[in-house]
Amino acid sequence: MFSLQRDPEFQIMARQFDPLWFCGPGDEAAQRQAMIAEAAYFRAQRRGFEPGHELEDWLAAEQEVYRLVAGAEPGKARG
């Protein structure tokens, strides 16, 4: 029975294949994530970096950035 894992050509391709290449963020996604991180930082700064609000800051920053970038909140149709 033929086994793909034993095929020498498959082994060479498998060593060269980077699975993260397909799921890595593109330039636009990376830029959007940086904008969210910056907005979340400034929210925390305004609050005096009081711990326990990190997720709240991040989610609020996401909403803020999505409104700026897309003109609407995520999940809502533009119109």
C-alpha positions as CSV (number, residue, x, y, z in Angstrom):
1,M,0.0,0.0,0.0
2,F,1.3,3.4,-0.9
3,S,2.0,5.9,1.9
4,L,2.3,9.5,1.2
5,Q,4.4,10.1,4.3
6,R,7.0,7.6,3.0
7,D,7.3,9.3,-0.4
8,P,10.6,11.2,-0.6
9,E,9.1,14.0,-2.7
10,F,6.4,14.5,-0.1
11,Q,9.0,14.6,2.7
12,I,10.9,17.4,1.0
13,M,7.8,19.4,0.3
14,A,6.6,18.9,3.9
15,R,9.9,20.2,5.3
16,Q,9.6,23.3,3.1
17,F,5.9,24.0,3.8
18,D,5.1,26.6,6.4
19,P,1.5,26.2,7.5
20,L,1.5,29.5,9.2
21,W,2.0,31.3,5.9
22,F,-1.7,30.7,5.0
23,C,-3.1,31.9,8.3
24,G,-0.8,34.8,9.1
25,P,-2.3,38.2,9.1
26,G,-2.0,40.3,6.0
27,D,-0.8,43.9,6.1
28,E,-4.3,45.3,6.6
29,A,-5.1,42.9,9.5
30,A,-1.8,43.6,11.2
31,Q,-2.3,47.4,10.8
32,R,-5.8,47.1,12.3
33,Q,-4.5,45.0,15.2
34,A,-1.9,47.7,15.9
35,M,-4.6,50.3,15.9
36,I,-6.7,48.3,18.3
37,A,-3.7,47.8,20.6
38,E,-2.9,51.5,20.6
39,A,-6.6,52.5,21.3
40,A,-6.8,49.9,24.2
41,Y,-3.5,51.3,25.6
42,F,-4.9,54.8,25.7
43,R,-8.1,53.6,27.3
44,A,-6.1,52.0,30.0
45,Q,-4.0,55.1,30.4
46,R,-7.0,57.3,30.9
47,R,-8.2,54.9,33.6
48,G,-4.7,55.1,35.3
49,F,-3.9,51.5,34.3
50,E,-6.2,50.0,36.9
51,P,-5.9,46.2,36.5
52,G,-8.9,44.0,35.7
53,H,-10.2,45.9,32.7
54,E,-7.9,44.6,29.9
55,L,-10.5,42.7,28.0
56,E,-13.0,45.5,28.4
57,D,-10.4,48.0,27.0
58,W,-9.6,45.7,24.1
59,L,-13.2,45.0,23.1
60,A,-14.1,48.7,23.3
61,A,-11.0,49.6,21.2
62,E,-12.0,47.0,18.6
63,Q,-15.4,48.6,18.3
64,E,-13.8,52.0,18.0
65,V,-11.4,50.9,15.3
66,Y,-14.1,49.0,13.3
67,R,-16.2,52.2,13.3
68,L,-13.3,54.2,12.1
69,V,-12.1,51.7,9.4
70,A,-15.4,50.4,8.2
71,G,-17.8,53.2,9.0
72,A,-20.0,50.7,11.0
73,E,-19.8,48.3,13.9
74,P,-18.7,44.7,13.0
75,G,-21.6,42.5,12.0
76,K,-23.8,45.4,10.9
77,A,-24.5,46.2,7.3
78,R,-23.2,49.4,6.0
79,G,-25.8,51.7,4.5
